Amino acid sequence: MMFKIKLSLLFFLCFSLGWSQLPVKKKTLKVIDFKIIEGDTLKVHWYAAESQNNKSTGTIAFFFGGGWRGGSYIHFQRQASYFSQRGLTTFLFEYRVDNQHNASPVECIKDARSALRFLKQNHSIFNIDPQKIIASGGSAGGHIAAATATLHSINESTDDLSIDPTPAAMVLFNPVFDNGPNGYHGSGVKDWIEKDFQCHCTTYKIRNGKWATLFKAGYKELSPYHNITSKTPPTLVLFGSEDNLVPVETAKRFQKKMKDHNNICQLIIYDGAKHGFFNGVRTTVTEDNAIKAKDFFDTLQASDDFLVDLNFLESNVNVKDYFH
């Protein structure tokens, strides 16, 4: 089922002005190395779950966005802090990106799949249930999160390939999961993308145009949409109707293909929202930023509700109760 979210700003403003989107409880991130590759050390930052017992917990692993070129693990830090309070152990993974490591999306995919293997291999250290790992990410981070469940031919040769990185569920924020001819950016800009790649420009008319030839030649291997099977795990997709980088039609095609394979896929489209709409604000909520603030809370609420439905979380809550 596809849901359309219509903003009710008047109601939201009445109760939210003066509110912030900072967690009520301050928590300290722990950090550990999870992968060393070609001289690069990748770290994972994590919050232990708040739990009333010593049972192993469910887990959510976040991958930041940034077009495979840049970004930071702090992208999803507020979401990670929130879900740790809800009883999940949460992880914010670093991965190689173009600006820092001269990496392509292929290396990004490998690192994401290594990340979930790391969690499964070390589940006893973190007291997590390896059968209850959720992969999440936004934009390019959504692409590599989806890759953990779909792109089985892309692996680091140094990984223990006997460990299947496939997560139990996915929560994807405006993800790039169709890298085919009519996917990322849409079919109307293919000529521009080709010209950008051919000129080897540092500034592209089309964002991330430098990956055009890579995806043109290898999309069947690199595109999560083209690798959906009946074993692809339950997925929540959160998308803006006015996304300027990823056509909303790709989200609808993804959901249809998932359902054609009898998979669970909930798609929520937010009216008027653009790419990155889920990031919210890091200051006090005002009339000027109220829409962004509402999108943050709405997407977090939808994610929580989805995980309750899948029994990763025990009961429904109002996510705003966890923020100032």
Secondary structure, 3 states (H helix, E strand, C coil): CEEEECCCHHHHHHHHCCCCCCECCCCCCEEEEEEEECCEEEEEEEECCCCCCCCCEEEEEEECCCCCCCCCHHHHHHHHHHHHHCCCEEEEECCCCHHHHCCCHHHHHHHHHHHHHHHHHCHHHHCEEEEEEEEEEECHHHHHHHHHHHCCCCCCCCCCCCCCCCCCEEEEECCCCCCCCCCCCCHHHHHHHHHHHHHCCCCCCCCCHHHHHHHHHHHHHHCHHHHCCCCCCCEEEEEECCCCCCCHHHHHHHHHHHHHCCCCEEEEEECCCCCCHHHCCCCCCCCCCHHHHHHHHHHHHHHHHHHHHCCCCCCCCCHHHHEC
